[in-house]
Amino acid sequence: MTDTQATLPLVTVVIPVLDEAGNLTPLVAEIERALYDRCVYEVIVVDDGSSDGSGDEVRALLPARPWLRLLRHPSPCGKSAAVKSAAAVARAPLLVTMDGDGQNDPAFIPAFLARMAEAGPSCGLVHGQRLGRKDTAFKRLQSRLANAIRRAILRDGTRDTGCGFTCVRRDVYMNLPFFDALHRFMPALVRRDGHGIAHVDVVDRPRQKGISKYGFFDRLAAGIVDLAGVGWLLARRRSVPRAEEVSSRVL
């Protein structure tokens, strides 16, 4: 093994951010505590066009943390686009995605990595499933309804597809079809490509600062269209036979 290979990170923690100033400094510190001495890692924060100084908060953390990276979209592009931007430049074979609002506890990251190792190379995704939701009663209700509808149509075997806390193999993620709501349908699409799915229960925490950027009525119509589109993708999946190279040599 070369020195370069030895220092490549095992995991890239990806944090898409839209106006999360005040939540990011403690979140980065918690990730450092969770992964310190456990493995080589990097953290990529994607500032998705924030207007509240989120990018400046992360930029101030960079000099003392060589494992921390900052990307910026000039205007909001959406959570899935932010994850895609980070995945494209990530140096690790595993991606851990988590929200920037502090509700995902970084102390669970080692559990995701352990579950992925336990599941073996056939597993493409370890998906978080939240316990003790700290959202409003209405938001919990809408989440339960959305997940029930998704399970009935997609049969992805995942109770809580709305959880943004996941661990996915980078090569598996990069082969998924990209669209705005990809992050909500990863279990179904990873399974569609023939990879296994595993789960980790995580304890949800209350948001400390700011407000949620995702409203029910704002995403309802788009969610219906996305669900229909993913259902179509699942129905159109065809297995590709393994190709064998034909030699031009005369035996």
VOTORTOR-989648 format. One record per residue (C-alpha): residue in one letter; x, y, z. Coordinates in nm, 4 decimals, m for minus. Each point is the difference from the previous one (the first is absolute). Last residue first. Example, Ala and Ser with C-alpha at 12.3 -4.5 7.8 and 13.67 -1.06 7.14 Angstrom:
<rs>
['s', [1.3670, m0.1060, 0.7140]]
['a', [m0.1370, m0.3440, 0.0660]]
</rs>
This chain:
<rs>
['l', [m0.5844, m2.0253, m2.9880]]
['v', [m0.0252, 0.2868, m0.2481]]
['r', [0.0058, 0.3295, 0.1854]]
['s', [m0.2887, 0.2419, m0.0592]]
['s', [m0.1321, m0.0610, 0.3487]]
['v', [m0.3691, 0.0502, 0.0721]]
['e', [m0.0601, 0.1619, 0.3379]]
['e', [m0.2925, m0.1461, 0.1868]]
['a', [m0.2983, 0.2188, 0.0837]]
['r', [m0.1992, m0.0701, 0.3144]]
['p', [m0.3696, 0.0140, m0.0826]]
['v', [m0.1870, 0.3256, 0.0675]]
['s', [m0.3105, m0.0343, 0.2150]]
['r', [m0.2973, 0.2075, m0.1059]]
['r', [m0.1643, 0.2721, 0.2032]]
['r', [m0.3042, 0.1533, m0.1679]]
['a', [m0.2384, m0.0554, 0.2917]]
['l', [0.2425, 0.1541, 0.2462]]
['l', [0.0532, 0.3027, m0.2207]]
['w', [m0.3763, 0.0471, m0.0403]]
['g', [m0.0484, m0.0087, 0.3776]]
['v', [0.2786, 0.2561, 0.0282]]
['g', [m0.1867, 0.2284, m0.2395]]
['a', [m0.3335, m0.0418, 0.1778]]
['l', [0.1633, 0.0791, 0.3328]]
['d', [0.1729, 0.3044, m0.1479]]
['v', [m0.3286, 0.1352, m0.1408]]
['i', [m0.1756, m0.0487, 0.3341]]
['g', [0.2907, 0.1596, 0.1843]]
['a', [m0.0006, 0.3024, m0.2309]]
['a', [m0.3673, 0.0637, 0.0822]]
['l', [0.0559, m0.0346, 0.3760]]
['r', [0.3328, 0.1869, 0.0224]]
['d', [m0.1126, 0.3535, 0.0833]]
['f', [m0.3095, m0.1279, 0.1820]]
['f', [0.2060, m0.1935, 0.2533]]
['g', [0.2797, 0.2520, 0.0588]]
['y', [0.3738, m0.0677, m0.0082]]
['k', [0.2358, 0.2744, 0.1202]]
['s', [m0.0420, m0.0841, 0.3693]]
['i', [0.0601, 0.2920, 0.2351]]
['g', [0.3034, 0.1581, 0.1639]]
['k', [0.1897, m0.1012, 0.3120]]
['q', [0.0115, m0.2936, 0.2421]]
['r', [m0.1951, m0.2624, m0.1971]]
['p', [m0.1186, m0.2762, 0.2302]]
['r', [0.1784, m0.3365, m0.0141]]
['d', [m0.0973, m0.3237, m0.1739]]
['v', [0.1368, m0.3253, 0.1371]]
['v', [0.1309, m0.2312, m0.2693]]
['d', [m0.1034, m0.3537, m0.0955]]
['v', [0.2382, m0.1501, m0.2556]]
['h', [m0.1159, m0.1745, m0.3152]]
['a', [0.1311, m0.2310, m0.2733]]
['i', [m0.0676, m0.0065, m0.3751]]
['g', [0.1483, m0.2430, m0.2527]]
['h', [0.1025, 0.0902, m0.3536]]
['g', [m0.1633, m0.1145, m0.3239]]
['d', [m0.0390, 0.3323, m0.1780]]
['r', [m0.3672, 0.0191, 0.0966]]
['r', [0.1045, m0.0422, 0.3634]]
['v', [0.2040, 0.3193, m0.0248]]
['l', [m0.2956, 0.1702, m0.1707]]
['a', [m0.2551, m0.1017, 0.2628]]
['p', [0.2271, 0.0895, 0.2930]]
['m', [0.1054, 0.3309, m0.1617]]
['f', [m0.3478, 0.1440, m0.0504]]
['r', [m0.0080, 0.3104, 0.2201]]
['h', [0.3597, 0.1037, m0.0804]]
['l', [m0.0774, m0.0099, m0.3727]]
['a', [m0.2505, 0.2849, 0.0289]]
['d', [0.1496, 0.2351, m0.2613]]
['f', [0.1023, m0.2658, m0.2522]]
['f', [0.3066, m0.2198, m0.0563]]
['p', [m0.0162, m0.3612, m0.1163]]
['l', [0.2180, m0.2098, 0.2340]]
['n', [0.3471, m0.1041, m0.1191]]
['m', [0.1792, 0.2597, 0.2156]]
['y', [m0.1712, m0.1354, 0.3113]]
['v', [0.1191, m0.3578, m0.0548]]
['d', [0.3563, 0.1171, m0.0633]]
['r', [m0.0124, 0.2132, 0.3159]]
['r', [m0.1199, m0.2822, 0.2232]]
['v', [m0.2811, 0.1389, 0.2112]]
['c', [m0.0324, 0.0931, 0.3671]]
['t', [m0.3169, 0.1841, 0.0950]]
['f', [m0.1437, 0.2729, 0.2265]]
['g', [m0.2518, 0.1977, m0.2065]]
['c', [m0.2998, m0.1787, 0.1496]]
['g', [m0.3042, 0.0422, m0.2251]]
['t', [0.0180, m0.3640, m0.1103]]
['d', [m0.1144, m0.1081, 0.3450]]
['r', [m0.1361, m0.3564, 0.0064]]
['t', [0.2204, m0.1429, m0.2742]]
['g', [m0.0816, m0.3280, m0.1769]]
['d', [0.0007, 0.1636, m0.3436]]
['r', [m0.3463, m0.1179, m0.0965]]
['l', [m0.0271, 0.2893, m0.2496]]
['i', [m0.3765, 0.0524, m0.0118]]
['a', [m0.1174, m0.1072, 0.3451]]
['r', [0.3230, 0.1108, 0.1663]]
['r', [m0.0215, 0.3440, m0.1625]]
['i', [m0.3600, 0.0484, 0.1112]]
['a', [0.0807, m0.1009, 0.3582]]
['n', [0.3080, 0.2239, 0.0035]]
['a', [m0.2000, 0.3012, m0.1159]]
['l', [m0.2737, m0.0602, 0.2577]]
['r', [0.2489, m0.0450, 0.2842]]
['s', [0.1897, 0.3126, m0.1057]]
['q', [m0.3199, 0.2033, m0.0195]]
['l', [m0.0901, m0.1102, 0.3523]]
['r', [0.3459, 0.0782, 0.1384]]
['k', [m0.0175, 0.3465, m0.1579]]
['f', [m0.3407, 0.0604, 0.1522]]
['a', [0.1128, m0.1140, 0.3465]]
['t', [0.2960, 0.2394, m0.0188]]
['d', [0.3485, m0.1440, m0.0412]]
['k', [0.2026, m0.1620, 0.2805]]
['r', [m0.0314, m0.3579, m0.1258]]
['g', [0.0754, m0.2513, 0.2743]]
['l', [0.1540, m0.2638, m0.2263]]
['r', [0.1216, 0.0684, m0.3515]]
['q', [0.0915, m0.2641, m0.2544]]
['g', [0.3413, 0.0404, m0.1622]]
['h', [0.0822, m0.1731, m0.3259]]
['v', [0.3007, m0.2225, m0.0643]]
['l', [0.0475, m0.0207, m0.3759]]
['g', [0.1813, m0.2151, m0.2554]]
['c', [0.0195, m0.3313, 0.1832]]
['s', [0.1453, m0.2836, m0.2108]]
['p', [0.3485, 0.0941, 0.1210]]
['g', [m0.0682, m0.1068, 0.3585]]
['a', [m0.2891, 0.0536, 0.2403]]
['e', [0.2354, 0.0115, 0.3006]]
['a', [0.2203, 0.2662, m0.1603]]
['m', [m0.3047, 0.2142, m0.0833]]
['r', [m0.1398, m0.0478, 0.3514]]
['a', [0.3336, 0.1025, 0.1552]]
['l', [0.0177, 0.3141, m0.2152]]
['f', [m0.3569, 0.0972, 0.0884]]
['a', [0.0629, m0.0650, 0.3699]]
['p', [0.3177, 0.2120, m0.0158]]
['i', [m0.2143, 0.2910, m0.1327]]
['f', [m0.2484, m0.0213, 0.2903]]
['a', [0.1899, 0.2497, 0.2193]]
['p', [m0.0540, 0.2488, m0.2844]]
['d', [m0.3553, 0.0641, 0.1322]]
['n', [m0.2397, 0.0963, m0.2817]]
['q', [m0.2206, 0.2884, 0.1219]]
['g', [0.2936, 0.2415, m0.0265]]
['d', [m0.1510, 0.2103, m0.2799]]
['g', [0.2641, m0.0903, m0.2584]]
['d', [m0.1575, m0.3264, m0.1076]]
['m', [0.2043, m0.3164, m0.0398]]
['t', [0.1518, m0.1999, m0.2829]]
['v', [0.2691, m0.2587, 0.0634]]
['l', [0.1864, m0.0863, m0.3192]]
['l', [0.2262, m0.3038, m0.0295]]
['p', [0.2768, m0.0586, m0.2567]]
['a', [0.1790, 0.3193, 0.1120]]
['r', [0.1460, 0.2824, m0.2104]]
['a', [m0.3216, 0.2008, m0.0500]]
['v', [0.0012, 0.2328, m0.3027]]
['a', [m0.3141, m0.1222, m0.1793]]
['a', [m0.1615, m0.1065, 0.3277]]
['a', [0.0072, 0.3599, 0.1240]]
['s', [m0.1766, 0.1395, m0.3067]]
['k', [m0.2528, m0.2852, 0.0083]]
['v', [m0.0842, 0.0690, 0.3646]]
['a', [m0.0641, 0.3657, m0.0818]]
['a', [m0.2119, m0.0933, m0.3024]]
['s', [m0.2117, m0.2307, 0.2171]]
['k', [m0.0531, 0.2740, 0.2586]]
['g', [m0.1180, 0.2640, m0.2423]]
['c', [0.1610, 0.2426, m0.2451]]
['p', [0.0079, 0.3170, 0.2115]]
['s', [0.2153, 0.2697, m0.1627]]
['p', [0.3763, 0.0497, m0.0396]]
['h', [0.0558, m0.3639, 0.1043]]
['r', [0.2888, m0.0265, 0.2439]]
['l', [0.2428, m0.2738, 0.0940]]
['l', [0.1882, m0.0125, 0.3294]]
['r', [0.2529, m0.2618, 0.1128]]
['l', [0.0998, m0.1194, 0.3482]]
['w', [0.2744, m0.2621, 0.0409]]
['p', [0.2695, 0.2684, 0.0267]]
['r', [m0.1734, 0.1379, 0.3111]]
['a', [0.1703, 0.2973, 0.1664]]
['p', [m0.0118, 0.2249, m0.3081]]
['l', [m0.3545, m0.1084, m0.1043]]
['l', [m0.2130, 0.1045, 0.2977]]
['a', [m0.0386, 0.3645, m0.1045]]
['r', [m0.1204, m0.1168, m0.3411]]
['v', [m0.2794, m0.1955, 0.1707]]
['e', [m0.1453, 0.3110, 0.1632]]
['d', [0.0522, 0.2026, m0.3191]]
['g', [m0.2001, m0.2557, m0.1969]]
['s', [m0.2885, 0.0131, 0.2466]]
['g', [m0.0057, 0.3800, m0.0203]]
['d', [m0.3778, 0.0398, m0.0212]]
['s', [m0.0544, 0.0091, m0.3782]]
['s', [0.0629, m0.3663, m0.0765]]
['g', [0.0457, m0.1047, m0.3636]]
['d', [0.0308, m0.3733, 0.0626]]
['d', [0.3051, 0.0123, 0.2254]]
['v', [0.1339, m0.3532, m0.0465]]
['v', [0.1949, m0.1185, 0.3040]]
['i', [0.2478, m0.2756, m0.0774]]
['v', [0.1478, m0.1914, 0.2930]]
['e', [0.3023, m0.2270, m0.0364]]
['y', [0.0955, m0.3228, 0.1712]]
['v', [0.2894, m0.2217, 0.1057]]
['c', [m0.1313, m0.2446, 0.2573]]
['r', [m0.0925, m0.0440, 0.3677]]
['d', [0.2599, 0.2300, 0.1599]]
['y', [m0.2443, 0.2947, m0.0059]]
['l', [m0.3207, m0.1037, m0.1773]]
['a', [m0.2719, 0.0944, 0.2513]]
['r', [0.1943, 0.2886, 0.1550]]
['e', [0.0686, 0.1572, m0.3398]]
['i', [m0.3634, m0.0460, m0.1013]]
['e', [m0.1075, 0.1749, 0.3209]]
['a', [0.2306, 0.2960, m0.0686]]
['v', [m0.1424, 0.0328, m0.3529]]
['l', [m0.3528, 0.0043, 0.1430]]
['p', [0.0902, 0.2585, 0.2656]]
['t', [0.1353, 0.2374, m0.2678]]
['l', [m0.2845, m0.0698, m0.2435]]
['n', [m0.3170, 0.0764, 0.1941]]
['g', [0.0542, 0.3734, 0.0452]]
['a', [m0.0542, 0.0792, m0.3659]]
['e', [m0.2220, m0.2627, m0.1634]]
['d', [m0.1227, 0.1972, m0.3015]]
['l', [0.0040, m0.2793, m0.2600]]
['v', [0.2546, m0.2725, 0.0683]]
['p', [0.0720, m0.3406, m0.1530]]
['i', [0.2338, m0.1952, 0.2330]]
['v', [0.2023, m0.2850, m0.1496]]
['v', [0.2250, m0.2124, 0.2237]]
['t', [0.2639, m0.1656, m0.2173]]
['v', [0.1125, m0.3377, 0.1301]]
['l', [0.3081, m0.2201, m0.0220]]
['p', [0.2236, 0.2970, m0.0687]]
['l', [0.3143, m0.0351, m0.2125]]
['t', [0.3085, 0.0157, 0.2201]]
['a', [0.1199, m0.3574, m0.0524]]
['q', [m0.0624, 0.0209, m0.3734]]
['t', [0.2261, 0.3037, m0.0285]]
['d', [0.2715, m0.1651, 0.2094]]
['t', [m0.0073, m0.2960, m0.2391]]
['m', [m0.1360, m0.3439, 0.0921]]
</rs>
